[in-house]
Amino acid sequence: KATVSVLNWRYRRFAFPQTMAMELIRARVEAGVTEARKVLDATRHPVLASDAQHEYSDKFLLAEFMTQTATGSAFSALELLGLTGEKAAQLAEIAAGGRTVTLCFTRSETCKFLKKVEREVEDPVKRVSEVSGVSRTKITEKVVRKVEEWFWAFSATYELFAYGGNDPVGAKVPLTGATRTTTVKTTTDRSPRCETQSYADTECDFTWLARRVNAARGFEFAIGRSHKNCHTPLRNDDVAAALRAFEGLGRFGELVRVYFTQTLFPVEQDHALDLSQVSKPQTNYVLPVFLSDEEKASTPPAIADAGAEPSSAAAAPQQQVLLSDGDAQALLLDTRRRLDETCATLQTTFPADKGVITFAEAKACVVMRYLGGVHDAYEQGVNYIETMLREQLVAAIGKVVTAADFREYMAFHNRKLFKEDYVPSGFCYAIRRPGHNPEGVVSIEEAQGSGDAWKPATMVTRVYDESAERKFRFALSASAELSFTGKTYVHSYVAHRFSTERQAQVELVARAKQFSGFVVLLGQIGGKDLFLPKHAFLCQNKDEFKIPLALEEIPTPKEFKDAIASLSPEQQRFAKAYRAMQLEATLFGVCVIQVKPQLEKVLNLPPDALTKEIKLTQQLLELFIEYQIPSDVLSYQGDAYEDDADVSGEAKLEMVKRNVAAMREMLDESKKEEVEAAQQVHDEKADNPFAQYNPFGGAPNPFGGAPKYKKAEAVNPFAGGFPPKMAQSAMPMQMAFGAAPPPMCAQPPPPPSGPPGGRPAPPPPPQPQESQPEQPVERPEAGAEAAPGVFDVSAIPQALEERYETLDVDSSLRPTIVKIGSSWTKTFQKKLLSKPATQQVSGKDELKKEKDKAFDLLDALTRSGVLAVEDANLHVVIAATHCFDKTLMDTVVQNNVNPIEKVERSTLIVASTIHDAPAAALVKEGHVGRIEELNPQLKALQ
């Protein structure tokens, strides 16, 4: 029972204030104010703090006033148990000497057998029998039982005292104690209690309360507002110490009271005492009250204490907002009067020294219950100040600000903060060639927290146009590597996350317009010029891909260093090596390659030749992706009698069209032959289902004749010569398909005497020679230095790591890895006029299918990496997350922290690294002074 009671006490003190409605606190305080008005002068009108006009500093004064009132109330109650003023001064002297002061309660019990008594007890139920006859006779029978009783001598000794340091004997200050005895009767020979029972001492740290005692000035307490850990009237070291002290005293009182009421008092048998009197709550005046506005106006200003801390009180006169010292003293005297009246009532009810339930134990229970009430009132009072702050903040804004609201505000704030060239913008980029309409859009969007609202994620962006100086590369296959050049966009995404809030929901969205297409590769930057694609897909013809991105935070530099500080050198090297890999993984890459420009390049067509050739473009993509036709078969190969410079773009395009038509005709014929062969097999089986070959040779089997068809032979579609439409490109296609070249000794036909129009005769065609393999792309050696003046993207994570460690004084900015989700959503149209359909692309097989499709197309468009891709766009996203350990409103109210300034600093740290410029150069002039004042470490950054 004692354990259950203590758990209930803890729940009441920890859970209840957090869930208590403001109305309940107001009701309790208003009841206390009503009683206080009866005690104070008629001209005094204290009101609830929220009902009076006051300043922010007045809230600190209110917290100090309640702490002093609670301290005085505790000492006033303990005086009833023997803590006189002289003993309190003695404890204060011990605490001033640097030693701890402990309040201790000891108890022990003995139970010894006295005697056994046997007695007869007449059963109250009697049986009467009537005998009929000449004279009626009544016979009464009664039952007498033999009862055995055992008597035990029970004794309990307890003592309440204080001591200094770790010497409970030599530095002991006794307060109260007694030994109580009684006789316990049982009906069995089993002892009701242990023969000897010793309990563990119940102790309470009394040092903080002892240090508050000042013989000249009463009870002293002040909040050090200039301390770095002082955030609010509640969230500071001084009030936190007071809460711990009163919490410990309240717990101590509850344990003592539980021992008396649930362990000692039940031993007493057959008593008629009203034990409910020892558990009644007592009035205390620990109240969050100010003087009313009318009374403040009529009260002359008070002169602040000249010795007070400058940050807590000014030396100039201040308007009186609190009750005076005389008022506080009057309330404490009334508290003591009420306790004395209660004790006087108990003295007339409870015996002085008979049994184990006497006036002394009842008084101790009342005092201990009162100490718990003081703690409850003090905790509720200081929490009321914080709740009042929250309500005032919400009233000022008009709503409870959520994380989504804060995200929206930061976008607004960044537009006002940064110069025009550096303003963070949403990640949304049109895919286009100069002078052309966009082929589509690639964006990274984040959820706005309500409904299905998504907006492009705001990022700081720097563009590097280094197409002539640097090439990125990635592996198409184990034997082929593709290089690409173009613009490199470096984006920094600074997210923020409050406690109990899920990580930001982010997704990559790619949308293609009709008759357009591009390839998107997703991966990481693996080096100075190395891109490591993990996923890829082709987006074309109004396709829309939505790919979820997960943000995985890794520890801050300070957290990492603190974690490995006590590891062995080998363990530290392992951790550092793994962190280096994690930092490199924070470089998330999105590479976009347009299809049409590369398609024109691989087909040897002039730029923009395919812009309006929609049908031809779709046919080419089908041949490359579905049939994997080599590009040499379809491209323009030149004319032996003409110079390529003299051939118009229309002529080149016409040759490509003829090649595509011939290839499609050949594919159609192959499909037709396959259909006919399949139909023939089906017909034969339908005519004679038992016809089959004899597996042992010889005559056909007895169930039917030999089949009427032969095994299909391999067909060379060009065995009988090329179609007429492909005559001009016969030689290139023969070489491509491995056909035998013409004899080396064959003479070319004599040239005509002259072309029409007086054009000079073309030179004789060159003799065919063995085809020479194209030279592969030169690969840079591993570890090669980047070209001078070229920005090394792979060096950004380490630079940010150093900046975080130096400039992020709160250690709240975490490097973040962007991971690609495995469940994509694809919206597409099967036909030009059909309705859009949606499908889930998930699982390794489906994702690999999309990647293989894109890589097959890139392989064809680059001749297995021989042709470099020009004008590709590479977007490198570097993510970081500013983490708050509380919710948005708790961060503002409890920590007294402006999250706008914290996220602003984090954004400037990342932006200055990305742009390689000091923070002052990125923001507008009007904000430089404010930022340097709030963040002096940024001022030193050059």
Salt bridges, closest charged atoms under 4 A:
GLU30 OE2 - ARG26 NH1 3.93
GLU35 OE2 - LYS38 NZ 3.36
GLU35 OE1 - ARG338 NH2 2.83
ASP51 OD2 - ARG26 NH1 3.38
GLU64 OE2 - ARG225 NH2 3.99
GLU79 OE1 - ARG336 NH1 2.80
GLU109 OE1 - ARG193 NH1 3.20
GLU118 OE1 - LYS146 NZ 3.29
GLU122 OE1 - LYS142 NZ 3.74
GLU130 OE2 - ARG136 NH1 3.13
GLU141 OE1 - ARG127 NH2 2.20
GLU148 OE2 - LYS116 NZ 3.68
GLU149 OE2 - ARG119 NH2 2.65
GLU149 OE2 - LYS185 NZ 3.89
GLU159 OE2 - LYS172 NZ 2.85
ASP237 OD2 - HIS227 ND1 3.82
GLU247 OE2 - ARG251 NH2 2.83
GLU254 OE2 - ARG257 NH2 3.17
ASP293 OD1 - LYS296 NZ 3.44
GLU295 OE2 - ARG44 NH1 3.00
ASP305 OD2 - ARG217 NH2 3.05
ASP327 OD2 - ARG44 NH2 2.73
ASP334 OD1 - ARG337 NH2 2.60
ASP334 OD2 - ARG338 NE 2.82
ASP340 OD1 - ARG336 NE 3.12
GLU341 OE2 - ARG337 NH1 2.68
GLU361 OE2 - ARG180 NE 2.95
ASP376 OD2 - ARG12 NH1 2.94
ASP376 OD1 - ARG13 NE 3.71
ASP376 OD1 - HIS375 ND1 3.79
GLU386 OE1 - ARG235 NE 2.78
ASP405 OD2 - LYS399 NZ 2.99
GLU445 OE2 - ARG511 NH2 3.63
GLU466 OE1 - ARG470 NE 3.56
GLU481 OE2 - ARG473 NH1 3.22
GLU481 OE1 - ARG779 NE 3.35
GLU501 OE2 - ARG407 NH2 3.54
ASP529 OD1 - ARG473 NE 3.70
GLU544 OE2 - ARG511 NE 2.54
GLU552 OE1 - LYS819 NZ 2.89
GLU553 OE2 - ARG497 NE 2.88
GLU559 OE1 - ARG814 NH1 2.99
ASP562 OD2 - LYS558 NZ 2.97
GLU600 OE1 - ARG433 NH1 3.63
ASP608 OD1 - ARG433 NH1 3.34
ASP608 OD1 - HIS436 NE2 2.79
GLU613 OE1 - LYS657 NZ 3.24
GLU622 OE1 - ARG664 NH1 3.21
ASP632 OD1 - ARG863 NE 3.89
ASP683 OD1 - HIS682 ND1 3.78
GLU774 OE1 - ARG863 NH1 3.84
GLU801 OE2 - ARG579 NE 2.86
GLU805 OE2 - LYS561 NZ 2.46
ASP808 OD1 - ARG905 NH2 3.16
ASP810 OD2 - LYS902 NZ 2.95
ASP810 OD2 - ARG905 NH2 2.99
GLU850 OE2 - LYS826 NZ 3.71
ASP852 OD2 - LYS848 NZ 2.82
GLU870 OE2 - LYS601 NZ 3.74
ASP890 OD1 - ARG390 NH2 2.46
GLU904 OE2 - HIS413 NE2 2.74
GLU904 OE2 - ARG930 NH2 2.83
